């Protein structure tokens, strides 16, 4: 009987006529189950296009829960060895060219990382959507060829980077396909798209993120995961100032 009930619940989530059986809270739970993690290690390439000029970075990142993250740049040569560390609500950056650690705070957190369309906050934000936003369910729409639910979100507190967020969630994979990020005034700040979803031991996760700054014409950044692992053991030292300045 229990297996039959689980099957019926699964059908409610995927049958076209019953797609809206999910509540906004249930949908956020499903998305967070895919997009958040206990530990994660990844290798990425970041391609930044500004005014027709293209620059590509290679980086390696580590994450532990919502409060700890570390990133190291391996290319290009001029940026090799640059590192970032997130610990709690604080963020530091090690600049090897001047052998100096700089704390990133205040308005600097909203600036583009290495001139990209991803801010420092964007790159290191791993807290769940449910923790950050109150959500309401919207309509069913097709985005980039995928059947999606639209969900409208309002930030729970003033310290959330984007007070308003509209997300289109893939009905099959339960991951975002597109997000529009707004200021409190209603001005659209950025558009994120997510694609190339892969399966990681039952977890669905997009391996290509794209950001477009709506305040800078022709500005676009692609972040591609070339290697990605979840539930990996990570050394305690990675999340320390000692690792940052090594």
C-alpha positions in Angstrom: 0.0 0.0 0.0 2.8 2.4 0.9 4.4 1.9 -2.5 1.1 2.6 -4.2 0.7 5.9 -2.3 4.2 6.9 -3.3 3.5 6.2 -7.0 0.3 8.2 -6.8 2.2 11.2 -5.3 4.8 10.9 -8.0 2.0 11.0 -10.7 0.6 14.2 -9.2 3.9 15.9 -9.6 4.4 15.0 -13.3 1.0 14.6 -15.0 0.4 17.7 -17.1 -3.1 18.1 -15.9 -2.0 18.0 -12.2 1.2 20.0 -12.4 0.0 22.7 -10.0 -0.7 20.0 -7.3 2.6 21.2 -5.8 2.5 24.2 -3.5 5.2 26.9 -3.6 6.8 25.6 -0.4 6.9 22.0 -1.8 8.5 23.2 -5.0 11.1 25.2 -3.1 11.9 22.1 -1.0 12.4 20.0 -4.2 14.6 22.7 -5.8 16.7 23.1 -2.6 17.1 19.3 -2.4 18.9 19.5 -5.8 20.7 22.8 -5.6 22.0 22.9 -2.0 24.5 20.5 -0.5 26.5 19.3 2.5 29.8 19.3 0.7 30.8 20.0 -2.9 34.0 20.2 -4.9 34.1 21.4 -8.5 36.3 22.6 -11.4 34.8 25.3 -13.6 35.5 27.6 -16.5 34.2 31.1 -16.5 33.9 33.0 -19.8 33.2 36.7 -19.5 32.1 38.7 -22.5 32.1 42.5 -22.2 31.8 45.0 -25.1 32.8 42.2 -27.5 35.9 41.2 -25.6 36.1 37.7 -24.2 38.1 36.5 -21.2 38.2 32.9 -19.8 39.1 31.9 -16.3 39.7 28.4 -14.8 38.9 27.9 -11.1 38.4 25.3 -8.5 35.9 25.6 -5.7 34.9 23.9 -2.4 31.7 24.3 -0.5 30.5 23.1 2.9 26.9 23.8 3.7 25.5 27.3 3.4 28.2 29.2 5.4 31.6 28.0 4.1 33.1 28.2 0.6 36.5 28.6 -1.0 37.6 29.3 -4.6 41.0 29.3 -6.2 41.8 30.7 -9.7 44.2 28.6 -11.8 44.1 30.6 -15.1 44.9 32.9 -16.7 48.5 33.2 -15.5 48.0 36.8 -14.2 45.2 35.6 -11.8 46.7 32.3 -10.9 46.7 31.8 -7.1 44.0 34.3 -6.4 41.7 32.8 -3.7 38.5 33.6 -2.0 37.2 32.4 1.3 33.7 32.6 2.7 33.3 31.9 6.4 29.9 32.7 8.0 28.8 36.1 6.8 32.3 37.3 5.9 34.3 37.1 2.7 38.1 37.5 2.1 40.2 37.5 -1.0 43.9 36.7 -1.3 45.8 38.7 -4.0 49.1 37.0 -4.8 50.5 39.8 -6.9 50.6 42.1 -3.8 50.6 39.3 -1.2 47.7 40.8 0.5 44.4 39.6 2.0 41.5 41.9 1.4 38.1 41.7 3.1 35.2 42.1 0.8 32.3 43.8 2.5 29.5 46.3 2.0 28.8 47.5 -1.5 31.9 45.6 -2.8 30.0 42.3 -2.4 27.7 43.4 -5.2 30.5 44.0 -7.6 31.3 41.6 -10.4 33.8 38.9 -9.6 36.8 39.3 -11.9 34.7 41.8 -13.9 32.0 39.1 -14.6 28.2 39.3 -14.4 28.3 37.1 -11.2 28.9 39.2 -8.1 30.9 38.0 -5.2 27.5 37.3 -3.5 26.3 35.3 -6.5 29.3 33.0 -6.5 29.3 32.2 -2.8 25.6 32.2 -2.1 24.6 28.6 -1.2 21.7 29.2 1.3 18.4 27.6 0.4 15.8 29.5 -1.5 13.3 28.6 1.2 15.4 30.2 3.9 15.8 33.4 1.9 12.4 33.9 0.2 8.6 33.7 0.6 7.2 32.2 -2.6 3.9 32.2 -4.5 3.0 29.8 -7.3 2.5 31.1 -10.7 1.4 29.6 -14.0 2.8 26.8 -16.1 5.0 28.0 -19.0 7.5 26.6 -21.5 11.0 28.1 -21.2 13.8 27.1 -23.5 11.8 24.1 -24.6 11.2 22.8 -21.1 7.8 22.7 -19.2 8.2 24.8 -16.2 6.4 26.2 -13.2 6.8 29.9 -12.6 7.3 30.9 -9.0 7.5 34.5 -7.6 9.6 35.2 -4.6 10.0 38.0 -2.1 13.0 38.2 0.2 12.4 37.4 3.9 15.0 40.0 5.0 16.7 43.2 3.8 20.1 41.6 3.6 19.2 39.3 0.7 21.0 40.4 -2.5 17.9 40.4 -4.7 14.7 41.5 -2.9 12.5 40.1 -5.7 13.1 36.9 -7.8 11.1 35.2 -10.5 12.1 31.6 -11.3 10.9 29.1 -13.8 11.4 25.6 -12.4 11.7 22.6 -14.7 8.8 20.3 -14.0 10.8 17.1 -14.6 14.1 17.9 -13.0 13.0 20.4 -10.2 15.8 22.8 -11.0 15.7 26.4 -12.3 15.7 27.0 -16.0 15.6 30.8 -15.9 15.6 33.4 -13.1 15.0 37.1 -13.2 16.4 39.1 -10.4 15.0 42.5 -9.3 15.7 45.4 -7.1 13.2 46.5 -4.5 12.1 49.2 -6.9 11.1 46.6 -9.5 14.1 47.3 -11.8 15.4 44.1 -13.4 19.0 43.7 -12.5 20.1 40.3 -13.9 18.9 37.3 -15.8 20.3 33.8 -15.0 19.7 30.7 -17.2 20.6 27.1 -16.2 21.1 24.2 -18.6 22.9 21.0 -19.3 21.3 19.2 -16.4 23.1 16.1 -15.2 22.3 13.4 -12.7 24.6 13.0 -9.7 23.5 9.9 -7.8 19.8 11.0 -8.0 20.5 14.7 -7.6 19.7 16.8 -10.7 22.0 19.7 -11.2 22.6 22.1 -14.1 26.2 22.3 -15.2 26.0 25.5 -17.2 25.0 28.8 -15.6 24.7 32.0 -17.6 24.4 35.5 -16.2 23.4 38.6 -18.1 23.6 42.0 -16.4 20.5 44.0 -17.5 22.2 47.3 -16.8 25.1 46.6 -19.2 24.3 46.0 -22.8 26.1 43.0 -24.3 27.4 41.8 -21.0 27.3 38.0 -20.5 29.1 35.4 -18.3 29.0 31.6 -18.7 30.0 29.4 -15.8 30.6 25.8 -16.9 31.2 22.9 -14.4 33.8 20.6 -16.0 34.1 18.4 -12.9 31.6 18.2 -10.1 31.3 16.0 -7.0 28.9 16.1 -4.0 29.2 14.5 -0.6 33.0 14.6 -0.7 35.3 14.7 2.3 37.0 18.1 2.6 40.0 19.0 4.7 39.2 21.5 7.6 42.2 23.6 6.5 40.5 24.6 3.3 38.0 26.8 5.2 40.7 28.8 7.1 42.7 31.9 6.6 45.8 29.7 6.6 44.6 28.1 3.4 43.8 31.5 1.9 47.3 32.8 2.4 49.3 29.7 1.8 
